[in-house]
Each structure stands twice: as C-alpha cells, then as structure tokens.
Amino acid sequence: MCMNDVATHLGATPETVRNWIKARDLPGTKMGGRWKFRMSEIEEWAESVGPSGNRASKQQTTAPFAPNLIKGDCLDSLRTMDSDSVDLILTDPPYNLGLFMQNRDAGIMRMRDNYFGTAGWDDLEYDQWVDYMGQLFDESARVLRKGGAMIVFMAVIKVETIVRLAQEHGFYYKTTGTWHKLNPMPRNMNLHFINSTECWVYLIHGARTGTFNNDGKAMHDFVETPVTPKCERAFGKHPTQKPIALMEHFVKTLTNPGDLVVDPFMGSGSAGVAAISMGRRFTGIELDDVYFDIACKRMGVSA
Ligand SMILES: C[S@@+](CC[C@H](N)C(=O)[O-])C[C@H]1O[C@@H](n2cnc3c(N)ncnc32)[C@H](O)[C@@H]1O
C-alpha cells in the first residue's frame, strides 16, 4: 500500500499519517524515497491504538461525515440543493477540448491512458458548452453561501471564457493558478514542449474574500504534485483523474472542518476522497455509471 491508500483507509490526510509514523510508531518502510505499508500491519496498529489515543484524535480531525453521492446530471441535481448551503465548489468540468482533440486525432493518441476525445462527456460545440457552463455558474451562485469559494479546473486556452462567464454570473474573480505535474509523461519530448500544466480559476461568491487557511505563510498561485499515482486508481481508471494531494490543497486552504464541499463533475471522486478524509462534508455528482461506481468504491459507499 502507498501513503495515499493508508491515508484513505484510516480516514486521515497523508500529513497526519506521516505524523503518526513519527509520533505513534505507525509501521511503514521507506523505499526509494516513498513510504510503503502492509495492510495487515496497518490493521494491527489501528487495532492496538484502540478507541483512545490516535483513534480519538483521528475522530476529532477527520471523516465524521458520510459522503452524499448522486448519479445524474449536475444541473438537475444542483437545482434540488438548498440555497446558501455550500462552502466550496471544487470541480473539474469538461474543458471543451474533445472535438478539438478528435479533429487533430492521430491513431496513437487513442491508445493513451488519458485520451478522452471519444469518451462522450466532452463533445459539445463551443456555444453549447458556454451555455452549459453559464447555467452551472447560475446554480453554483445560488447554492454557495456568501463568501463561499469556487475552484474550476480548466485548460489554459479556455480560462478567459470561464472568467468572463463567472463574472457575468456575479462571482468575484480572484486568481488563475497553475497545477504543475512534476512527472508528466515525456511524450515526443524532442519535438515539442511537454504538456505538464493545467489551470484552476479561483472565484468567490457574493464577497471579495472568503476562508483562506494559509497558516500565515505566503501561498503561491501554482501547485505542484506528481500525476495521479497508480494506487489511487485501484478501483478503476478515469482518463482525467486528479491526484488526491492536489484536491487536499484546496480543501485545506478554502474550507474548515464540517464545511460542505460539492463537486458537480465528480468523475472518480478525488475531490470527495480529499474532503471526507479532512473532516468536511461532501456532495458529488457524476453522470457516467462506470465513474460513479469508482467514486463510490473509493469513498466506501454502495452504488
Ligand atoms: C474532467 S472529468 C472529472 C475528473 C475528476 N476530477 C476525477 O478526479 O476523477 C469530468 C467528469 O464530469 C462528468 N460529467 C460530464 N457532464 C456531466 C454532467 N452534465 N453532470 C454530471 N457529470 C458530468 C464526466 O462523466 C466526467 O467524469
């Protein structure tokens, strides 16, 4: 098991697990700079710690809430949610690149693990996508509380559209940041620049500032993590699955324990795994049966 498996299993963050290794003898071995764990030893450790000690501190800080996972269209589902009830919308919608990719397609691209050109969930014409995203911002503004935040992942070539739409629907634009993948696949590296970044747009609803837990440290507008590790795909693959560490960064910074995080385009559920393991409430919505099933398994709920 890797660090993220153990964190999910224990309902804690990787940071907490690292603290337990140091301070509470959680059994693990460092190999090639990475922690490795045996399930049997983790179970034994958790058992020995008992209902007091670590377990008690775990219960204070993590996972008291069961996730609310909804299979269906996100606009339909958002329309059923209470107004002013959400603290953070953390989402990774279709980037409207599906048709673009299909039009430039070469056979080899289809063989890639992360090829989504023909997946069917990103094949709207630009105008249809703009209309859909406009409706999403409309509903998001309704369900977010005043001062609630929204993080929208996006391809750099579509950021301008997202910022414009968000402002038209009453959001206060804060930041466009970058996710830098530390170990992207170096495809055709002698022919062009390696594709190693995606953007995120940070917005606030009804105010100019909101929750911002920076622990007094300067926080940059780029986040660096490795790409999604294999162990986070144990229940199945999603072609654009985000790593839990990336989602944790936003959950930790923009919400407090007990807050409600919503992901209307949940996919395999990385935002939910991060939110639940950090003691936040989570509602996730996903249209596709297969990805919904993966998300349910990752969060330990029956589909
Ligand atoms: C970019 S992926 C999200 C991946 C996710 N961040 C993860 O870590 O797995 C977008 C997801 O939105 C879903 N989707 C597309 N249109 C939707 C809609 N109208 N309602 C709900 N989900 C939708 C797709 O099936 C896809 O899984």
The ligand as a Gaussian input file, in Angstrom:
#p B3LYP/6-31G(d) Opt

LIG

0 1
 C      -12.821000      16.117000     -16.134000
 S      -13.746000      14.815000     -15.518000
 C      -13.563000      14.933000     -13.755000
 C      -12.475000      14.046000     -13.224000
 C      -12.356000      14.119000     -11.707000
 N      -11.819000      15.391000     -11.279000
 C      -11.511000      12.978000     -11.142000
 O      -10.560000      13.263000     -10.385000
 O      -11.776000      11.831000     -11.463000
 C      -15.385000      15.398000     -15.787000
 C      -16.444000      14.405000     -15.360000
 O      -17.714000      15.051000     -15.481000
 C      -18.682000      14.091000     -15.882000
 N      -19.792000      14.836000     -16.483000
 C      -19.846000      15.390000     -17.714000
 N      -21.007000      16.053000     -17.883000
 C      -21.704000      15.912000     -16.717000
 C      -22.961000      16.386000     -16.253000
 N      -23.747000      17.118000     -17.043000
 N      -23.349000      16.073000     -14.997000
 C      -22.540000      15.324000     -14.189000
 N      -21.337000      14.835000     -14.578000
 C      -20.921000      15.130000     -15.820000
 C      -17.921000      13.172000     -16.839000
 O      -18.509000      11.903000     -16.943000
 C      -16.525000      13.144000     -16.217000
 O      -16.360000      12.017000     -15.381000

